[in-house]
Amino acid sequence: MLWLLAPYALFLGALPLVDRVRPTVLGLPFLFFWMLVATLLTPVGVFLAWRGDRKRGRA
């Protein structure tokens, strides 16, 4: 279930650290790139939590 904390950490916990326009990554300001990566990694964290629950016989 700790995998479900990853999106929280990516979106809110690290936000003050990445709140900047420069540098740009792939033509996007760093903050937009960070949010894109966090959004794409959220389903991965949910899948890993689901798989861990299924292994323990909870689902």
Jmol script that loads the backbone (N, CA, C; Angstrom):
load data "model"
ATOM      1  N   MET A   1       0.808  -1.201   0.000  1.00  0.00           N
ATOM      2  CA  MET A   1       0.000   0.000   0.000  1.00  0.00           C
ATOM      3  C   MET A   1       0.851   1.264   0.000  1.00  0.00           C
ATOM      4  N   LEU A   2       2.115   1.120   0.282  1.00  0.00           N
ATOM      5  CA  LEU A   2       2.978   2.300   0.272  1.00  0.00           C
ATOM      6  C   LEU A   2       3.130   2.887  -1.127  1.00  0.00           C
ATOM      7  N   TRP A   3       2.852   2.078  -2.145  1.00  0.00           N
ATOM      8  CA  TRP A   3       2.935   2.582  -3.521  1.00  0.00           C
ATOM      9  C   TRP A   3       1.926   3.705  -3.765  1.00  0.00           C
ATOM     10  N   LEU A   4       0.846   3.722  -2.987  1.00  0.00           N
ATOM     11  CA  LEU A   4      -0.163   4.756  -3.173  1.00  0.00           C
ATOM     12  C   LEU A   4       0.291   6.107  -2.620  1.00  0.00           C
ATOM     13  N   LEU A   5       1.355   6.119  -1.854  1.00  0.00           N
ATOM     14  CA  LEU A   5       1.907   7.381  -1.372  1.00  0.00           C
ATOM     15  C   LEU A   5       2.809   8.053  -2.414  1.00  0.00           C
ATOM     16  N   ALA A   6       3.239   7.308  -3.394  1.00  0.00           N
ATOM     17  CA  ALA A   6       4.135   7.861  -4.421  1.00  0.00           C
ATOM     18  C   ALA A   6       3.498   9.028  -5.185  1.00  0.00           C
ATOM     19  N   PRO A   7       2.240   8.910  -5.655  1.00  0.00           N
ATOM     20  CA  PRO A   7       1.653  10.071  -6.343  1.00  0.00           C
ATOM     21  C   PRO A   7       1.555  11.295  -5.433  1.00  0.00           C
ATOM     22  N   TYR A   8       1.211  11.086  -4.172  1.00  0.00           N
ATOM     23  CA  TYR A   8       1.144  12.207  -3.233  1.00  0.00           C
ATOM     24  C   TYR A   8       2.507  12.884  -3.108  1.00  0.00           C
ATOM     25  N   ALA A   9       3.533  12.082  -2.975  1.00  0.00           N
ATOM     26  CA  ALA A   9       4.878  12.635  -2.845  1.00  0.00           C
ATOM     27  C   ALA A   9       5.304  13.354  -4.121  1.00  0.00           C
ATOM     28  N   LEU A  10       4.970  12.789  -5.265  1.00  0.00           N
ATOM     29  CA  LEU A  10       5.354  13.415  -6.531  1.00  0.00           C
ATOM     30  C   LEU A  10       4.627  14.732  -6.761  1.00  0.00           C
ATOM     31  N   PHE A  11       3.333  14.777  -6.456  1.00  0.00           N
ATOM     32  CA  PHE A  11       2.551  15.981  -6.736  1.00  0.00           C
ATOM     33  C   PHE A  11       2.738  17.052  -5.672  1.00  0.00           C
ATOM     34  N   LEU A  12       2.594  16.698  -4.412  1.00  0.00           N
ATOM     35  CA  LEU A  12       2.589  17.718  -3.369  1.00  0.00           C
ATOM     36  C   LEU A  12       3.905  17.847  -2.615  1.00  0.00           C
ATOM     37  N   GLY A  13       4.510  16.719  -2.289  1.00  0.00           N
ATOM     38  CA  GLY A  13       5.718  16.770  -1.485  1.00  0.00           C
ATOM     39  C   GLY A  13       6.889  17.421  -2.193  1.00  0.00           C
ATOM     40  N   ALA A  14       7.034  17.167  -3.468  1.00  0.00           N
ATOM     41  CA  ALA A  14       8.179  17.687  -4.206  1.00  0.00           C
ATOM     42  C   ALA A  14       7.863  18.984  -4.948  1.00  0.00           C
ATOM     43  N   LEU A  15       6.628  19.436  -4.901  1.00  0.00           N
ATOM     44  CA  LEU A  15       6.245  20.629  -5.653  1.00  0.00           C
ATOM     45  C   LEU A  15       7.071  21.866  -5.301  1.00  0.00           C
ATOM     46  N   PRO A  16       7.328  22.155  -4.034  1.00  0.00           N
ATOM     47  CA  PRO A  16       8.155  23.337  -3.751  1.00  0.00           C
ATOM     48  C   PRO A  16       9.586  23.220  -4.306  1.00  0.00           C
ATOM     49  N   LEU A  17      10.055  22.015  -4.496  1.00  0.00           N
ATOM     50  CA  LEU A  17      11.413  21.825  -4.998  1.00  0.00           C
ATOM     51  C   LEU A  17      11.519  22.009  -6.512  1.00  0.00           C
ATOM     52  N   VAL A  18      10.429  21.791  -7.227  1.00  0.00           N
ATOM     53  CA  VAL A  18      10.479  21.841  -8.687  1.00  0.00           C
ATOM     54  C   VAL A  18       9.728  23.038  -9.256  1.00  0.00           C
ATOM     55  N   ASP A  19       9.296  23.957  -8.424  1.00  0.00           N
ATOM     56  CA  ASP A  19       8.524  25.108  -8.869  1.00  0.00           C
ATOM     57  C   ASP A  19       9.449  26.148  -9.504  1.00  0.00           C
ATOM     58  N   ARG A  20       9.777  25.906 -10.743  1.00  0.00           N
ATOM     59  CA  ARG A  20      10.639  26.831 -11.492  1.00  0.00           C
ATOM     60  C   ARG A  20      10.349  26.679 -12.981  1.00  0.00           C
ATOM     61  N   VAL A  21      10.632  27.720 -13.728  1.00  0.00           N
ATOM     62  CA  VAL A  21      10.388  27.693 -15.170  1.00  0.00           C
ATOM     63  C   VAL A  21      11.610  27.167 -15.897  1.00  0.00           C
ATOM     64  N   ARG A  22      12.777  27.585 -15.471  1.00  0.00           N
ATOM     65  CA  ARG A  22      14.009  27.123 -16.093  1.00  0.00           C
ATOM     66  C   ARG A  22      14.633  26.054 -15.227  1.00  0.00           C
ATOM     67  N   PRO A  23      15.173  25.031 -15.691  1.00  0.00           N
ATOM     68  CA  PRO A  23      15.457  24.687 -17.074  1.00  0.00           C
ATOM     69  C   PRO A  23      14.214  24.139 -17.774  1.00  0.00           C
ATOM     70  N   THR A  24      14.326  24.026 -19.077  1.00  0.00           N
ATOM     71  CA  THR A  24      13.258  23.397 -19.838  1.00  0.00           C
ATOM     72  C   THR A  24      13.695  21.978 -20.186  1.00  0.00           C
ATOM     73  N   VAL A  25      12.718  21.086 -20.214  1.00  0.00           N
ATOM     74  CA  VAL A  25      12.971  19.685 -20.546  1.00  0.00           C
ATOM     75  C   VAL A  25      12.018  19.321 -21.673  1.00  0.00           C
ATOM     76  N   LEU A  26      12.557  18.879 -22.787  1.00  0.00           N
ATOM     77  CA  LEU A  26      11.772  18.540 -23.978  1.00  0.00           C
ATOM     78  C   LEU A  26      10.891  19.704 -24.422  1.00  0.00           C
ATOM     79  N   GLY A  27      11.387  20.915 -24.238  1.00  0.00           N
ATOM     80  CA  GLY A  27      10.660  22.104 -24.647  1.00  0.00           C
ATOM     81  C   GLY A  27       9.594  22.560 -23.666  1.00  0.00           C
ATOM     82  N   LEU A  28       9.439  21.875 -22.552  1.00  0.00           N
ATOM     83  CA  LEU A  28       8.450  22.240 -21.535  1.00  0.00           C
ATOM     84  C   LEU A  28       9.152  22.867 -20.336  1.00  0.00           C
ATOM     85  N   PRO A  29       8.499  23.826 -19.688  1.00  0.00           N
ATOM     86  CA  PRO A  29       9.059  24.297 -18.420  1.00  0.00           C
ATOM     87  C   PRO A  29       9.164  23.124 -17.443  1.00  0.00           C
ATOM     88  N   PHE A  30      10.122  23.180 -16.541  1.00  0.00           N
ATOM     89  CA  PHE A  30      10.405  22.053 -15.667  1.00  0.00           C
ATOM     90  C   PHE A  30       9.184  21.640 -14.854  1.00  0.00           C
ATOM     91  N   LEU A  31       8.400  22.600 -14.366  1.00  0.00           N
ATOM     92  CA  LEU A  31       7.220  22.269 -13.564  1.00  0.00           C
ATOM     93  C   LEU A  31       6.204  21.479 -14.381  1.00  0.00           C
ATOM     94  N   PHE A  32       5.965  21.865 -15.617  1.00  0.00           N
ATOM     95  CA  PHE A  32       5.029  21.121 -16.468  1.00  0.00           C
ATOM     96  C   PHE A  32       5.545  19.717 -16.746  1.00  0.00           C
ATOM     97  N   PHE A  33       6.834  19.612 -17.010  1.00  0.00           N
ATOM     98  CA  PHE A  33       7.422  18.293 -17.242  1.00  0.00           C
ATOM     99  C   PHE A  33       7.272  17.414 -16.003  1.00  0.00           C
ATOM    100  N   TRP A  34       7.513  17.986 -14.818  1.00  0.00           N
ATOM    101  CA  TRP A  34       7.387  17.238 -13.566  1.00  0.00           C
ATOM    102  C   TRP A  34       5.957  16.733 -13.386  1.00  0.00           C
ATOM    103  N   MET A  35       4.973  17.586 -13.645  1.00  0.00           N
ATOM    104  CA  MET A  35       3.575  17.181 -13.502  1.00  0.00           C
ATOM    105  C   MET A  35       3.200  16.102 -14.525  1.00  0.00           C
ATOM    106  N   LEU A  36       3.727  16.187 -15.719  1.00  0.00           N
ATOM    107  CA  LEU A  36       3.475  15.171 -16.731  1.00  0.00           C
ATOM    108  C   LEU A  36       4.038  13.825 -16.293  1.00  0.00           C
ATOM    109  N   VAL A  37       5.260  13.815 -15.804  1.00  0.00           N
ATOM    110  CA  VAL A  37       5.881  12.576 -15.345  1.00  0.00           C
ATOM    111  C   VAL A  37       5.118  12.012 -14.146  1.00  0.00           C
ATOM    112  N   ALA A  38       4.727  12.871 -13.210  1.00  0.00           N
ATOM    113  CA  ALA A  38       3.976  12.416 -12.036  1.00  0.00           C
ATOM    114  C   ALA A  38       2.635  11.828 -12.440  1.00  0.00           C
ATOM    115  N   THR A  39       1.974  12.437 -13.414  1.00  0.00           N
ATOM    116  CA  THR A  39       0.682  11.932 -13.884  1.00  0.00           C
ATOM    117  C   THR A  39       0.846  10.576 -14.559  1.00  0.00           C
ATOM    118  N   LEU A  40       1.909  10.408 -15.324  1.00  0.00           N
ATOM    119  CA  LEU A  40       2.131   9.132 -15.999  1.00  0.00           C
ATOM    120  C   LEU A  40       2.559   8.031 -15.032  1.00  0.00           C
ATOM    121  N   LEU A  41       3.201   8.378 -13.924  1.00  0.00           N
ATOM    122  CA  LEU A  41       3.642   7.377 -12.958  1.00  0.00           C
ATOM    123  C   LEU A  41       2.557   6.983 -11.955  1.00  0.00           C
ATOM    124  N   THR A  42       1.501   7.764 -11.845  1.00  0.00           N
ATOM    125  CA  THR A  42       0.428   7.452 -10.896  1.00  0.00           C
ATOM    126  C   THR A  42      -0.227   6.103 -11.191  1.00  0.00           C
ATOM    127  N   PRO A  43      -0.603   5.779 -12.424  1.00  0.00           N
ATOM    128  CA  PRO A  43      -1.180   4.450 -12.678  1.00  0.00           C
ATOM    129  C   PRO A  43      -0.213   3.308 -12.376  1.00  0.00           C
ATOM    130  N   VAL A  44       1.074   3.553 -12.525  1.00  0.00           N
ATOM    131  CA  VAL A  44       2.060   2.519 -12.204  1.00  0.00           C
ATOM    132  C   VAL A  44       2.022   2.228 -10.706  1.00  0.00           C
ATOM    133  N   GLY A  45       1.958   3.263  -9.889  1.00  0.00           N
ATOM    134  CA  GLY A  45       1.872   3.070  -8.447  1.00  0.00           C
ATOM    135  C   GLY A  45       0.595   2.364  -8.025  1.00  0.00           C
ATOM    136  N   VAL A  46      -0.513   2.703  -8.648  1.00  0.00           N
ATOM    137  CA  VAL A  46      -1.784   2.040  -8.339  1.00  0.00           C
ATOM    138  C   VAL A  46      -1.724   0.572  -8.746  1.00  0.00           C
ATOM    139  N   PHE A  47      -1.139   0.286  -9.896  1.00  0.00           N
ATOM    140  CA  PHE A  47      -1.010  -1.101 -10.334  1.00  0.00           C
ATOM    141  C   PHE A  47      -0.147  -1.906  -9.374  1.00  0.00           C
ATOM    142  N   LEU A  48       0.958  -1.323  -8.926  1.00  0.00           N
ATOM    143  CA  LEU A  48       1.833  -2.040  -8.002  1.00  0.00           C
ATOM    144  C   LEU A  48       1.134  -2.296  -6.662  1.00  0.00           C
ATOM    145  N   ALA A  49       0.342  -1.339  -6.196  1.00  0.00           N
ATOM    146  CA  ALA A  49      -0.414  -1.549  -4.959  1.00  0.00           C
ATOM    147  C   ALA A  49      -1.462  -2.640  -5.154  1.00  0.00           C
ATOM    148  N   TRP A  50      -2.132  -2.636  -6.293  1.00  0.00           N
ATOM    149  CA  TRP A  50      -3.146  -3.660  -6.583  1.00  0.00           C
ATOM    150  C   TRP A  50      -2.502  -5.048  -6.656  1.00  0.00           C
ATOM    151  N   ARG A  51      -1.348  -5.114  -7.315  1.00  0.00           N
ATOM    152  CA  ARG A  51      -0.655  -6.398  -7.439  1.00  0.00           C
ATOM    153  C   ARG A  51      -0.198  -6.913  -6.078  1.00  0.00           C
ATOM    154  N   GLY A  52       0.265  -6.009  -5.223  1.00  0.00           N
ATOM    155  CA  GLY A  52       0.670  -6.417  -3.881  1.00  0.00           C
ATOM    156  C   GLY A  52      -0.501  -6.921  -3.061  1.00  0.00           C
ATOM    157  N   ASP A  53      -1.665  -6.290  -3.181  1.00  0.00           N
ATOM    158  CA  ASP A  53      -2.860  -6.756  -2.483  1.00  0.00           C
ATOM    159  C   ASP A  53      -3.314  -8.107  -3.007  1.00  0.00           C
ATOM    160  N   ARG A  54      -3.232  -8.283  -4.307  1.00  0.00           N
ATOM    161  CA  ARG A  54      -3.660  -9.551  -4.908  1.00  0.00           C
ATOM    162  C   ARG A  54      -2.764 -10.695  -4.443  1.00  0.00           C
ATOM    163  N   LYS A  55      -1.460 -10.417  -4.305  1.00  0.00           N
ATOM    164  CA  LYS A  55      -0.533 -11.442  -3.826  1.00  0.00           C
ATOM    165  C   LYS A  55      -0.874 -11.881  -2.408  1.00  0.00           C
ATOM    166  N   ARG A  56      -1.339 -10.943  -1.601  1.00  0.00           N
ATOM    167  CA  ARG A  56      -1.682 -11.258  -0.215  1.00  0.00           C
ATOM    168  C   ARG A  56      -3.076 -11.840  -0.081  1.00  0.00           C
ATOM    169  N   GLY A  57      -3.811 -11.922  -1.179  1.00  0.00           N
ATOM    170  CA  GLY A  57      -5.148 -12.524  -1.160  1.00  0.00           C
ATOM    171  C   GLY A  57      -6.231 -11.567  -0.693  1.00  0.00           C
ATOM    172  N   ARG A  58      -6.004 -10.255  -0.784  1.00  0.00           N
ATOM    173  CA  ARG A  58      -7.000  -9.284  -0.341  1.00  0.00           C
ATOM    174  C   ARG A  58      -7.970  -8.890  -1.447  1.00  0.00           C
ATOM    175  N   ALA A  59      -7.634  -9.167  -2.687  1.00  0.00           N
ATOM    176  CA  ALA A  59      -8.512  -8.705  -3.770  1.00  0.00           C
ATOM    177  C   ALA A  59      -9.113  -9.879  -4.515  1.00  0.00           C
TER     178      ALA A  59
END
end "model"
wireframe off; spacefill off
backbone 0.3
color backbone group
